[in-house]
Amino acid sequence: MSRINEIIQEIEKLEKELNEELDKKIAEKKDYAKITFKEFLIYFKNIPFLTLITSPIIYAMVIPAWILDAFLWVYQNINFRVYKIPFVKREDYIVYDRGSLEYLHPIEKLGCIYCSYFNGLMAYSAEIASRTELYFCPIKHKKRLAYRHKYYKYFVDYGDEKGYKENLEKLRNDLRNYKFSCEKPENLV
């Protein structure tokens, strides 16, 4: 095993430990009192002007997000079935739990719902794209990337023609059977 693989395994182990500690911390949180109608009105009075004028632009992004969401559903239902790639479960990525926090103002809750949807959708689309890339083009880039998805470490090195030809079908079969060291989602379809 190479030193790189050892480091990757150690990072995965630490990520698992971190998630367990975060889960414990969340379980310790207490509930807060609901916001009154008067506090609701005061909130609007204190919203900065630039926030008010940029909010429509921010929230308008939900329209292309809905379109992307619909296209991802079609894309996955056609292509993933054809190539026998395991489906990405939308509900594993788009989670609406922060909007139920009692201490948030209703407008903040709306913002949390929006951000949960939008960021979850981006993560969901990235997972669909990463599985597609793993299936069709599992070759590392020559240039170092700012972000690498969880399957990237399995890709063949840039310029390794022999490795690509030898490993392409194995990687495809591993994807079909989800045989990767990264954790298998609990609800994998």
Summary of the structure (lengths in Angstrom):
residues: 189
radius of gyration: 21.2
end to end distance: 31.2
largest distance: 69.2
contacts: 430
relative contact order: 0.10
helix: 66%
strand: 1%
